Amino acid sequence: LIRKALVALLSSEDDLEVVAEADKGEDIVRLGCLRRPDVAVLDIGMPGVDGLTAAAELHRRLPSCKTVVLTGLGTPTALRKALDANVRGYVVKDASPAHLVDCIRRVAAGERVIDPELAVAALDADANPLTARELDVLETAAAGATVCEIADRLSLSQGTVRNYLSRILGKVGARSRVEAIQIASECGWLWPSAGRDIGILRYRSRR
């Protein structure tokens, strides 16, 4: 419903033409290379491949296509991940339709368009002491995974996972995995969905 409304909105602009639409992340790169748009408007949370992974691959395969992210994740962590994926525009879903259209036009013209308040929040966010691999481990733990499950999902040994978790606790000053997840979430270091199942982890930690 939202995608069709966006297509109708953008198609009503005289200088914009919608050449393709996709309902799954894995279709983005294929359609992009086939139709070769000037700008791709993507959500972050898509079925299958997420929008930022698709944006990074689209940039690699079709660098002439610039990406605008339209998302409900107005957080410094999401913005930093988007910038790492070579996203040129970042619009939150409570923005006006006119703002989205203006962003698309400006990105097509070569500008980078980021909400100033969100950009400042990203700059002011506390420095993240965790490595990318430590974040992988903590985000997987935040989804409720046991040490064994984390090891399987990340192709690590259980001993290595325990070592990672120990280092994480020391770096963030936490006494437990639950506390480490809470600290990392509050500081904006974890992907926004990572802590949704924290109650599962709390239950398992008592077993």
C-alpha positions as CSV (number, residue, x, y, z in Angstrom):
1,L,0.0,0.0,0.0
2,I,2.8,2.4,1.0
3,R,4.8,1.5,-2.1
4,K,1.9,2.1,-4.5
5,A,1.2,5.4,-2.8
6,L,4.8,6.5,-3.3
7,V,4.7,5.4,-7.0
8,A,1.5,7.5,-7.5
9,L,3.1,10.5,-5.6
10,L,6.3,10.5,-7.6
11,S,4.6,9.7,-10.9
12,S,2.5,12.9,-10.5
13,E,5.6,15.0,-10.7
14,D,6.3,16.2,-14.3
15,D,10.1,15.7,-14.1
16,L,10.0,12.3,-12.4
17,E,9.3,8.9,-13.9
18,V,9.1,5.7,-11.9
19,V,10.7,3.0,-14.0
20,A,10.5,0.0,-11.6
21,E,9.3,-1.0,-8.2
22,A,10.3,-3.9,-6.0
23,D,8.7,-5.6,-2.9
24,K,11.8,-7.7,-2.0
25,G,15.3,-6.5,-1.3
26,E,16.9,-9.1,-3.6
27,D,15.1,-7.6,-6.6
28,I,16.6,-4.2,-6.2
29,V,20.0,-4.8,-7.9
30,R,18.5,-6.8,-10.7
31,L,15.9,-4.2,-11.5
32,G,18.4,-1.4,-11.1
33,C,20.8,-2.9,-13.6
34,L,17.9,-3.7,-16.0
35,R,16.2,-0.3,-15.9
36,R,19.2,1.9,-14.9
37,P,17.4,4.6,-12.9
38,D,19.1,7.9,-11.9
39,V,17.8,7.5,-8.3
40,A,16.7,4.5,-6.2
41,V,14.3,5.2,-3.3
42,L,14.7,2.3,-0.8
43,D,13.4,1.4,2.6
44,I,15.9,-0.1,5.1
45,G,13.6,-2.9,6.4
46,M,12.7,-5.0,3.3
47,P,11.8,-8.7,3.0
48,G,14.9,-10.7,2.2
49,V,18.0,-8.6,1.5
50,D,17.8,-5.4,3.6
51,G,17.8,-2.0,1.9
52,L,21.3,-0.9,2.9
53,T,22.9,-4.2,1.7
54,A,21.1,-3.7,-1.6
55,A,22.1,0.0,-1.7
56,A,25.8,-0.9,-1.3
57,E,25.6,-3.6,-4.0
58,L,23.7,-1.3,-6.3
59,H,26.4,1.4,-5.9
60,R,29.0,-1.2,-6.7
61,R,27.2,-2.5,-9.8
62,L,25.6,0.7,-11.0
63,P,27.5,3.7,-9.6
64,S,25.6,6.2,-11.7
65,C,22.4,5.4,-9.7
66,K,22.2,7.4,-6.5
67,T,20.3,6.1,-3.5
68,V,17.8,7.8,-1.2
69,V,16.7,5.9,1.9
70,L,13.1,6.5,3.1
71,T,12.8,4.9,6.6
72,G,11.3,5.1,10.0
73,L,14.7,4.5,11.6
74,G,15.8,8.1,12.4
75,T,18.7,7.0,14.5
76,P,22.5,7.8,14.4
77,T,23.3,4.1,14.0
78,A,21.0,3.7,11.0
79,L,22.4,6.9,9.4
80,R,26.0,5.8,9.9
81,K,25.2,2.4,8.2
82,A,23.4,4.2,5.4
83,L,26.4,6.5,4.8
84,D,28.7,3.5,4.8
85,A,26.5,2.0,2.1
86,N,27.0,5.1,-0.1
87,V,23.5,6.4,0.4
88,R,23.1,10.0,-0.9
89,G,19.8,11.0,0.7
90,Y,18.2,10.0,4.1
91,V,14.6,10.9,4.7
92,V,12.5,9.7,7.7
93,K,8.9,8.6,7.0
94,D,7.3,11.5,8.9
95,A,8.7,14.0,6.4
96,S,6.4,15.7,4.0
97,P,5.9,14.4,0.5
98,A,7.3,17.7,-0.8
99,H,10.5,17.1,1.2
100,L,10.9,13.6,-0.3
101,V,10.5,14.9,-3.8
102,D,12.9,17.8,-3.2
103,C,15.4,15.3,-1.8
104,I,15.2,13.1,-4.9
105,R,15.7,16.1,-7.2
106,R,18.7,17.3,-5.2
107,V,20.3,13.9,-5.0
108,A,19.8,13.5,-8.7
109,A,21.6,16.8,-9.1
110,G,24.6,15.5,-7.2
111,E,23.9,16.8,-3.7
112,R,23.9,14.8,-0.4
113,V,20.7,15.4,1.6
114,I,20.7,14.5,5.3
115,D,18.4,15.9,7.9
116,P,20.6,18.4,9.9
117,E,19.3,17.3,13.3
118,L,20.0,13.7,12.6
119,A,23.4,14.4,11.2
120,V,24.3,16.4,14.4
121,A,23.0,13.5,16.6
122,A,25.2,11.1,14.7
123,L,28.2,13.3,15.2
124,D,27.5,13.7,18.9
125,A,26.9,10.0,19.6
126,D,29.3,8.4,22.0
127,A,32.3,6.7,20.3
128,N,31.7,3.0,19.9
129,P,34.5,0.9,21.5
130,L,33.3,-2.3,20.0
131,T,34.8,-3.8,16.8
132,A,32.5,-4.9,13.9
133,R,32.8,-8.5,14.9
134,E,32.0,-7.8,18.6
135,L,28.9,-5.9,17.4
136,D,27.9,-9.0,15.3
137,V,28.2,-11.1,18.4
138,L,26.3,-8.7,20.6
139,E,23.5,-8.2,18.1
140,T,23.1,-11.9,17.7
141,A,23.0,-12.3,21.5
142,A,20.4,-9.5,21.6
143,A,18.2,-11.6,19.3
144,G,18.1,-14.2,22.1
145,A,20.7,-16.6,20.8
146,T,22.7,-18.8,23.1
147,V,26.5,-19.1,22.9
148,C,26.0,-22.3,20.8
149,E,23.6,-20.5,18.4
150,I,25.9,-17.4,18.1
151,A,28.8,-19.7,17.2
152,D,26.7,-21.5,14.6
153,R,25.3,-18.3,13.0
154,L,28.7,-16.5,12.9
155,S,30.8,-19.6,12.1
156,L,32.8,-19.3,15.3
157,S,33.8,-21.7,18.0
158,Q,31.9,-21.5,21.3
159,G,35.2,-20.6,23.1
160,T,35.7,-17.7,20.7
161,V,32.2,-16.5,21.3
162,R,32.7,-16.6,25.1
163,N,36.0,-14.6,24.6
164,Y,34.2,-12.0,22.5
165,L,31.4,-11.7,25.1
166,S,34.0,-11.3,27.9
167,R,35.8,-8.5,26.0
168,I,32.5,-6.8,25.3
169,L,31.5,-6.7,28.9
170,G,34.9,-5.2,29.8
171,K,34.7,-2.6,27.1
172,V,31.2,-1.3,27.9
173,G,31.6,-1.8,31.7
174,A,28.7,-4.3,32.0
175,R,28.2,-7.2,34.4
176,S,26.1,-9.3,32.1
177,R,25.1,-9.7,28.5
178,V,21.7,-8.2,29.2
179,E,23.4,-5.1,30.7
180,A,25.8,-4.9,27.8
181,I,23.0,-5.0,25.3
182,Q,21.1,-2.3,27.2
183,I,24.1,0.0,27.3
184,A,24.9,-0.6,23.6
185,S,21.3,0.1,22.6
186,E,21.1,3.3,24.7
187,C,24.3,4.5,23.1
188,G,23.0,3.8,19.6
189,W,25.7,1.2,18.8
190,L,23.3,-1.6,18.0
191,W,21.1,-1.9,15.0
192,P,17.6,-0.7,16.2
193,S,16.0,-4.2,15.9
194,A,18.8,-6.0,17.8
195,G,17.3,-5.6,21.3
196,R,13.7,-6.6,20.5
197,D,14.1,-10.0,22.0
198,I,16.1,-9.0,25.0
199,G,13.5,-10.7,27.3
200,I,14.4,-14.0,25.7
201,L,18.1,-13.4,26.6
202,R,17.2,-12.4,30.1
203,Y,15.2,-15.6,30.6
204,R,17.9,-17.8,29.2
205,S,20.6,-16.1,31.2
206,R,19.0,-17.5,34.4
207,R,18.9,-21.1,33.3
